[in-house]
Amino acid sequence: MQRRKVQHTKTELLLLPTDKEHAYGADNSDPWSISCIRFCGESQLNVRNQ
């Protein structure tokens, strides 16, 4: 996995490709929670191409 650290704000939506390895986590001093939705098959292609 290529290591790259990216910071996001709490109002952002992040799309992670299902075919790419990834990791994510909260800062210890500013924790957060995550909501996850997975798109598969044709729906994944439609979301990624928009």
C-alpha positions as a Markdown table, in Angstrom:
| # | Residue | x | y | z |
|---|---|---|---|---|
| 1 | Met | 0.0 | 0.0 | 0.0 |
| 2 | Gln | 1.3 | 3.5 | -0.9 |
| 3 | Arg | 1.3 | 5.5 | 2.3 |
| 4 | Arg | -0.3 | 9.0 | 2.0 |
| 5 | Lys | -1.9 | 10.9 | 4.8 |
| 6 | Val | -4.8 | 13.1 | 3.9 |
| 7 | Gln | -6.9 | 15.2 | 6.3 |
| 8 | His | -10.6 | 15.8 | 5.7 |
| 9 | Thr | -13.1 | 18.0 | 7.3 |
| 10 | Lys | -16.2 | 16.7 | 9.1 |
| 11 | Thr | -18.5 | 17.9 | 6.2 |
| 12 | Glu | -16.7 | 16.0 | 3.5 |
| 13 | Leu | -17.7 | 12.8 | 1.7 |
| 14 | Leu | -14.9 | 10.5 | 0.8 |
| 15 | Leu | -15.2 | 7.9 | -1.9 |
| 16 | Leu | -12.7 | 5.0 | -1.6 |
| 17 | Pro | -12.4 | 2.6 | -4.6 |
| 18 | Thr | -13.2 | -1.0 | -3.6 |
| 19 | Asp | -10.2 | -2.3 | -5.6 |
| 20 | Lys | -7.6 | -0.2 | -3.8 |
| 21 | Glu | -6.2 | -1.0 | -0.4 |
| 22 | His | -6.9 | 1.8 | 2.2 |
| 23 | Ala | -6.8 | 2.5 | 5.9 |
| 24 | Tyr | -8.4 | 5.3 | 8.0 |
| 25 | Gly | -8.5 | 6.5 | 11.5 |
| 26 | Ala | -9.2 | 9.3 | 13.9 |
| 27 | Asp | -6.8 | 11.7 | 15.6 |
| 28 | Asn | -6.5 | 10.8 | 19.3 |
| 29 | Ser | -7.1 | 14.4 | 20.3 |
| 30 | Asp | -10.1 | 14.9 | 18.0 |
| 31 | Pro | -12.0 | 11.5 | 17.5 |
| 32 | Trp | -14.8 | 11.0 | 15.1 |
| 33 | Ser | -17.2 | 8.3 | 14.0 |
| 34 | Ile | -17.8 | 6.9 | 10.5 |
| 35 | Ser | -20.8 | 6.0 | 8.4 |
| 36 | Cys | -20.0 | 3.6 | 5.6 |
| 37 | Ile | -22.0 | 2.7 | 2.4 |
| 38 | Arg | -20.7 | 0.2 | -0.1 |
| 39 | Phe | -21.5 | 0.2 | -3.8 |
| 40 | Cys | -21.0 | -2.9 | -5.8 |
| 41 | Gly | -21.3 | -3.9 | -9.5 |
| 42 | Glu | -23.0 | -1.4 | -11.8 |
| 43 | Ser | -24.0 | 0.9 | -9.0 |
| 44 | Gln | -20.3 | 1.3 | -8.1 |
| 45 | Leu | -19.5 | 2.3 | -11.7 |
| 46 | Asn | -22.3 | 4.8 | -11.8 |
| 47 | Val | -21.2 | 6.5 | -8.6 |
| 48 | Arg | -17.5 | 6.6 | -9.6 |
| 49 | Asn | -18.2 | 8.1 | -13.0 |
| 50 | Gln | -20.2 | 11.1 | -11.7 |
